[in-house]
Amino acid sequence: MSQARIALVTGASRSVGKGIALALGSHGWTVYVTARREVPLDETARGVTERGGRGIAVACDHRDDAQIAALFARIADDQQGRLDLLVNNVWAAPKGFAGFTEKFWGRPLSDWDSLIGVGLRAHYVASVHAAQLMVARGSGLIINISSFGARGHLHSVLYGMSKAGLDKMAADMAVELAGTGVSALSVWPGLVKNEVMQGFIERGLDNFQGYPLANAETPEFIGRVIAALADDPDIAARSGHTLITAETALDYGITDIEGNQPDSHRALFGGGPLY
């Protein structure tokens, strides 16, 4: 059996998923990365390998349960049943996405299929398959990439519903996983300096929908936090919790790639406790 730890990061062709995969590669992980199309997914896999890990690109349409099942069957076959980490990150924008500027009653009902079907249901399907492998081995970690949209209105009604569902999913999975050696978490990044946001910065914009871009999180920062969570021998104590990446980074002494400390948006979304 391979001694390298095995991760699956869904939706990893760009943005948050890509950053997480690269950060795990820097820690020597073997990382399976998925997206609907192999290009530019192959670029992510190569980056993982260049960082010292091993990147494996697998084209997978997470709207299709059979493709998800085949993905996990491949991992089980390749790695003798081992999977140490699942990062549920895959997401699909609704048709005509442009900042979610329309009210819910003006949007097509098909928005449900992307924001709930992919943004929530596909994560549940992947978690079922991951738990089957992890529980059998007595160890593992499932992480949902959620959002402050679970706390306050962000983008749209369905967006918030999907993110709140991810937090509740992790909380309730943790109850049923207790004693198995497997933990489940939900994670809230702040404003992310991904490819789209970087383009805004290059065009001279300093905020996005009122949120400052200067100290936004890079995708790799989120990956650094996830790598630290996976390394934590006491991770079971956090199982079921929803964590804010900027705050969790302080717990582990993590900075972003330029040495800065991104800000938590907790206060901007009403403060108070999380799951």
C-alpha positions, -999 to +999 in steps of 0.1 A: +000+000+000+012+035-009+025+055+021+014+088+006-019+101+018-047+100-007-070+129-013-099+136-037-106+173-045-137+178-066-141+207-090-103+213-091-097+227-126-094+263-112-100+286-083-105+271-048-103+235-059-071+240-078-055+259-049-064+232-024-050+205-047-017+224-051-013+230-014-018+193-007+007+185-034+032+207-015+027+183+015+033+152-006-002+140-010-015+119-039-044+140-051-072+129-074-087+160-090-120+162-109-138+184-134-161+178-163-133+183-188-098+171-187-085+205-199-075+225-179-078+198-152-045+182-164-028+215-155-039+211-119-026+175-118+007+185-132+010+213-107+004+188-078+031+166-091+055+195-096+050+205-060+062+170-048+029+151-047+012+131-073-017+146-093-042+124-110-068+140-132-102+123-136-129+137-158-162+134-139-196+150-143-208+153-107-244+156-119-242+119-128-243+095-098-228+067-119-198+088-128-192+096-091-195+059-082-170+050-110-146+077-096-146+061-061-143+026-075-112+037-094-097+053-062-105+021-042-089-001-069-058+022-074-052+027-036-063-007-021-093+010-006-075+039+009-089+075+009-077+099+036-094+131+026-124+142+005-128+179-003-163+185-016-158+216-038-174+210-071-199+238-081-219+248-111-231+283-119-268+287-128-275+294-164-269+331-172-249+336-140-237+372-138-235+381-101-270+367-093-286+401-099-321+389-104-346+381-076-356+344-071-390+348-087-373+361-119-350+332-122-357+299-140-365+269-118-336+251-135-313+270-111-322+243-086-304+217-108-271+235-106-271+251-072-287+223-053-281+193-076-244+200-080-238+224-051-254+201-025-266+168-037-233+158-055-214+165-023-237+141-004-233+114-030-195+118-029-196+117+010-215+085+010-189+068-012-160+083+007-174+073+041-178+037+029-140+036+022-130+056+052-151+038+079-138+005+067-102+017+074-111+035+106-098+069+095-105+098+072-117+134+068-146+148+048-146+186+042-173+206+026-164+240+010-193+261+022-197+299+024-208+329+046-239+327+024-251+301+049-252+329+075-265+359+055-279+366+021-253+362-006-259+358-043-293+341-042-318+322-022-307+289-037-271+297-031-277+302+006-298+271+008-271+250-007-244+263+017-266+260+048-272+225+037-235+217+035-230+229+071-259+209+084-247+179+064-213+180+081-228+185+115-251+155+112-226+133+094-203+138+124-229+125+147-233+093+127-195+090+122-187+093+159-164+065+170-155+054+135-122+074+132-137+096+104-144+133+108-166+157+089-162+195+087-176+224+068-153+254+059-161+290+050-135+308+030-137+346+028-135+366-004-112+345-026-086+360-049-092+336-077-088+340-114-118+362-118-110+384-088-074+387-099-087+401-132-108+427-113-076+437-093-056+441-125-084+464-139-080+486-109-110+475-088-105+474-051-137+457-039-162+432-050-198+439-040-186+460-011-159+436+001-122+448-001-100+428-024-067+439-008-066+411+018-087+385+000-077+349+004-058+331-023-071+296-032-039+281-020-044+297+015-076+277+018-055+246+008-030+254+035-057+254+061-072+221+049-037+205+049-033+216+085-067+202+095-058+169+079-025+169+098-042+176+132-041+145+154-070+160+174-092+167+144-120+146+159-126+174+184-136+196+155-158+171+137-192+185+129-181+221+132-182+248+106-149+266+105-138+300+090-106+296+071-091+330+082-098+321+119-086+285+116-054+297+100-046+317+132-050+285+152-024+267+131-001+297+125-008+298+087-003+328+065-012+334+029+013+330+001+025+366+005+028+364+042-004+383+049-032+372+073-066+373+055-095+388+075-125+369+088-158+381+075-177+368+106-186+403+118-198+414+083-223+385+084-237+392+118-211+376+141-223+349+165-215+312+167-213+287+138-223+251+138 
